[in-house]
Amino acid sequence: MHMRSIAIIGAGFSGSLTAIHLARTTTTTPLKIYLIDRRGTFGPGLAYSPPSDTFRLNVKAHAMGAFPDDPQGFLHWLKEREPQTAPDAFVSRRHYGEYLSHLVEQAAATNQPNQLMRVHDEVTHLTQDPRSNTFTLRLKNGDPITVDRCVVAIGNLMKGPLDPAWSSELFRNPYDSKSYSDAPSLSSVAIIGAGLTAVDVIVEAEARGFRGHYTVISRHGRLPLSHEPHAPQMQQPLPVGWESSGSVAKLLKLVRQRSQHLASSQPVIEAMRPLLQVMWQNLSIAERRRFLRHVRPVWEVHRHRIPAEHALMLQRLREERRLDLIAGHVASTRREKNRLTIQITPRGARSSHLTTETDAIFLCAGTEGDLSRIEEPLMKDLLHQGLITSGPLKLGAGEVDDLAPTASSQALWILGPLQRETKWEITAVRELREEALLIAQQIISSLKKE
């Protein structure tokens, strides 16, 4: 029987959900779906393969279902295994990874015309044949695979050392359990970055017995805010057409006015979320740059929040003078015997430096959006061939146009955080589950045209 084939590179949340949607779709011609992952974990990805159970979801369990039409699916799955789970609990990311693995396993085991093939390997090269509109994937350890359609869903690309001269050996990996093995014996820890990953490091270090001092360094010196409980009446409608104003100044004015009225920004941002991608696309490049320069640091701490118990822990550590938060950037790092020395340029200063010594440094500087800085073979190959471009805002990939002008349909899709350049709000489950479904539908539609 003739089959059409699709390759999905990356088997984290986005890639796995796209594969599941394709496997479930009824088509006139059967599909062979290759879900390829170099780590060999199908579903969890890096985000939901934590080093321990202290790494929690930052969204309540009842909202974390993998499918747009079943947002409580995860809660129902979890309650079958742990009946005491509360709908508003911030549960372990490990549980969520197990849920995603279950969904992939279920889709692969189902006896249906479409086949979901899991491939534990790394794609190092991707070549398009413009005549047939097909792609050939070269694998690090296996035979090449030729497919009709391809999805690149490789997840977050994490920033490396901020200076090429710095040795990566100076920094500990926040997602590696071994990074915390000597926590009780350390007297000080430095963390570069102050976002969600930095909070994860602190929570894990405390759980592992660290009782020393934290120095947290970020450009703007802000930690994430806590989730607040909100009564339903606080979710008030926004003005019609707010998302099409095309003005960052008007956006800020709206958020400030509504936040003052409710005494909180969080319900305002939640009300905006369904149209944030439209809002972003209605901003000019100049306005998007203005947003990134002036609004982004404040927006991030209001938008990406942490459980209240974690916020209380951070507050306690600061009151006990065990945590210093420094606004600035790291000018240099070096090792001297068994200690690490960091020079910090405070925010607003040009040449003055603060110097601190520490036992360990965790690099939590966030994701890398400038694709030209990425050293991964596949990414370098895609850029070299022009199959993708690095967007002008350095947030991810630029627009993916039809790569074969003579073909009747699109052949390559970018999915997940790499879409941040064009969609901005595309890193959380709510948006990613909708995008995975949309791309699966687009793939099916494109195949029907041929």
FENSULKA-V388768 format. One record per backbone hydrogen bond with DSSP energy under -0.5 kcal/mol. CO is the residue of the C=O (numbers start at 0). NH is the residue of the N-H. E is the energy in kcal/mol with one decimal. If there is no record, write none. Layout:
co | nh | e
CO | NH | E
CO | NH | E
This chain:
co | nh | e
3 | 31 | -2.9
4 | 147 | -1.7
4 | 148 | -1.4
5 | 33 | -3.1
6 | 8 | -0.5
6 | 150 | -2.5
7 | 9 | -0.8
7 | 35 | -2.8
8 | 152 | -2.8
10 | 42 | -3.3
11 | 15 | -2.4
12 | 16 | -2.3
13 | 17 | -2.0
14 | 18 | -2.2
15 | 19 | -2.4
16 | 20 | -2.4
17 | 21 | -2.3
18 | 22 | -2.5
19 | 23 | -1.9
20 | 24 | -0.9
21 | 24 | -0.7
24 | 26 | -0.6
29 | 3 | -2.4
30 | 32 | -0.6
30 | 114 | -3.0
31 | 5 | -2.4
31 | 33 | -0.6
32 | 34 | -0.7
32 | 116 | -3.5
33 | 7 | -3.2
33 | 35 | -0.7
34 | 118 | -2.9
35 | 9 | -3.2
36 | 120 | -0.8
39 | 41 | -0.6
40 | 42 | -0.8
43 | 47 | -1.6
45 | 48 | -1.4
51 | 54 | -1.2
53 | 55 | -0.8
54 | 92 | -2.7
59 | 62 | -1.9
60 | 63 | -1.6
66 | 69 | -2.1
69 | 66 | -0.6
69 | 72 | -2.1
70 | 64 | -2.8
71 | 75 | -2.3
72 | 76 | -2.3
73 | 77 | -2.8
74 | 78 | -2.6
75 | 79 | -1.2
76 | 80 | -0.6
77 | 80 | -0.9
77 | 81 | -3.4
81 | 84 | -2.3
85 | 88 | -1.9
86 | 61 | -2.4
88 | 60 | -2.2
88 | 90 | -0.9
90 | 56 | -2.8
91 | 95 | -1.2
92 | 96 | -2.4
93 | 97 | -2.2
94 | 98 | -2.1
95 | 99 | -2.2
96 | 100 | -2.4
97 | 101 | -2.2
98 | 102 | -1.9
99 | 103 | -2.1
100 | 104 | -2.7
101 | 105 | -2.5
102 | 106 | -2.1
103 | 107 | -2.5
104 | 108 | -1.9
105 | 109 | -1.1
109 | 111 | -1.2
114 | 32 | -3.4
114 | 116 | -0.7
115 | 117 | -0.5
116 | 34 | -3.2
116 | 118 | -0.5
117 | 119 | -0.5
118 | 36 | -2.5
118 | 120 | -1.2
121 | 123 | -0.6
121 | 139 | -2.4
124 | 137 | -2.8
126 | 135 | -2.8
127 | 129 | -0.8
128 | 132 | -2.1
128 | 133 | -0.9
133 | 128 | -2.8
134 | 136 | -0.5
134 | 146 | -2.8
135 | 126 | -2.4
135 | 137 | -0.5
136 | 138 | -0.5
136 | 144 | -2.1
137 | 123 | -2.5
137 | 124 | -1.2
144 | 136 | -3.5
146 | 134 | -2.7
148 | 6 | -2.3
149 | 412 | -2.1
150 | 8 | -3.1
150 | 152 | -0.7
151 | 414 | -2.6
152 | 11 | -0.5
155 | 157 | -0.7
156 | 367 | -4.5
162 | 165 | -2.2
166 | 169 | -1.9
167 | 170 | -1.4
169 | 360 | -0.5
171 | 173 | -0.6
171 | 362 | -1.2
172 | 175 | -1.5
174 | 176 | -0.6
175 | 178 | -1.9
176 | 179 | -1.7
177 | 180 | -1.1
179 | 182 | -1.9
181 | 184 | -1.5
181 | 185 | -0.6
182 | 185 | -1.3
186 | 212 | -2.1
187 | 358 | -1.2
187 | 359 | -0.6
188 | 214 | -2.2
189 | 361 | -2.7
190 | 192 | -0.8
190 | 216 | -2.9
191 | 363 | -2.6
193 | 223 | -0.6
194 | 198 | -1.7
195 | 199 | -2.1
196 | 200 | -2.2
197 | 201 | -2.0
198 | 202 | -2.6
199 | 203 | -2.6
200 | 204 | -2.8
201 | 205 | -2.4
202 | 206 | -2.0
203 | 207 | -1.7
204 | 209 | -2.6
205 | 208 | -1.3
212 | 188 | -2.8
213 | 215 | -0.5
213 | 323 | -2.4
214 | 190 | -2.9
214 | 216 | -0.5
215 | 217 | -0.5
215 | 325 | -3.1
216 | 192 | -3.5
217 | 327 | -2.7
224 | 305 | -2.2
230 | 233 | -2.2
231 | 234 | -1.8
233 | 235 | -1.8
238 | 241 | -1.7
240 | 243 | -1.6
241 | 244 | -1.1
246 | 250 | -1.8
247 | 251 | -2.7
248 | 252 | -2.2
249 | 253 | -2.3
250 | 254 | -2.4
251 | 255 | -2.7
252 | 256 | -2.5
253 | 257 | -2.5
254 | 258 | -2.5
255 | 259 | -2.4
256 | 260 | -1.8
257 | 261 | -1.9
258 | 262 | -1.3
258 | 263 | -1.5
264 | 268 | -2.3
265 | 269 | -2.3
266 | 270 | -1.9
267 | 271 | -1.5
268 | 272 | -1.4
271 | 274 | -2.1
272 | 275 | -1.5
274 | 278 | -2.7
275 | 279 | -2.5
276 | 280 | -2.2
277 | 281 | -1.4
279 | 282 | -1.4
283 | 287 | -2.6
284 | 288 | -2.4
285 | 289 | -1.9
286 | 290 | -2.4
287 | 291 | -2.5
288 | 292 | -2.3
289 | 293 | -2.6
289 | 294 | -0.6
290 | 294 | -2.1
290 | 295 | -2.4
294 | 297 | -0.7
294 | 298 | -2.9
295 | 299 | -2.9
296 | 300 | -1.1
297 | 301 | -1.4
298 | 302 | -2.9
299 | 303 | -2.6
300 | 224 | -2.1
302 | 304 | -1.0
305 | 226 | -2.5
306 | 309 | -0.8
306 | 310 | -1.8
307 | 311 | -2.3
308 | 312 | -1.5
309 | 313 | -2.2
310 | 314 | -2.2
311 | 315 | -2.5
312 | 316 | -2.5
313 | 317 | -2.0
314 | 318 | -2.4
315 | 319 | -2.2
316 | 321 | -2.8
316 | 322 | -1.0
317 | 320 | -1.2
321 | 213 | -3.6
323 | 215 | -3.1
323 | 325 | -0.6
325 | 217 | -2.3
325 | 327 | -0.7
326 | 346 | -2.9
328 | 344 | -3.0
331 | 342 | -2.6
333 | 340 | -3.1
335 | 338 | -2.1
338 | 335 | -3.1
339 | 357 | -2.4
340 | 333 | -2.0
341 | 343 | -0.5
341 | 355 | -2.4
342 | 330 | -3.1
342 | 331 | -1.4
343 | 345 | -0.7
343 | 353 | -3.3
344 | 328 | -2.2
345 | 348 | -2.2
353 | 343 | -3.3
355 | 341 | -2.9
357 | 339 | -2.8
359 | 189 | -2.9
360 | 171 | -3.2
361 | 191 | -2.7
361 | 363 | -0.8
363 | 194 | -0.5
365 | 158 | -2.5
366 | 368 | -0.7
368 | 370 | -1.2
369 | 372 | -2.2
370 | 373 | -1.4
375 | 379 | -2.4
376 | 380 | -2.3
377 | 381 | -2.7
378 | 382 | -2.2
379 | 383 | -2.4
380 | 384 | -2.1
381 | 385 | -0.7
381 | 386 | -1.7
381 | 387 | -1.2
382 | 385 | -0.6
388 | 390 | -0.6
388 | 397 | -2.3
390 | 393 | -1.6
395 | 390 | -2.9
398 | 400 | -0.8
403 | 406 | -2.2
410 | 149 | -2.3
412 | 151 | -3.0
415 | 418 | -2.8
416 | 419 | -1.9
417 | 396 | -2.1
417 | 420 | -0.5
418 | 421 | -1.1
418 | 422 | -2.2
419 | 423 | -1.7
422 | 424 | -2.7
423 | 425 | -1.4
427 | 431 | -2.6
428 | 432 | -2.7
429 | 433 | -0.9
430 | 434 | -2.2
431 | 435 | -2.6
432 | 436 | -1.5
433 | 437 | -2.3
434 | 438 | -2.6
435 | 439 | -2.0
436 | 440 | -2.2
437 | 441 | -2.3
438 | 442 | -2.5
439 | 443 | -2.1
440 | 444 | -2.4
441 | 445 | -2.4
442 | 446 | -2.0
443 | 447 | -1.7
444 | 448 | -0.9
446 | 449 | -1.1
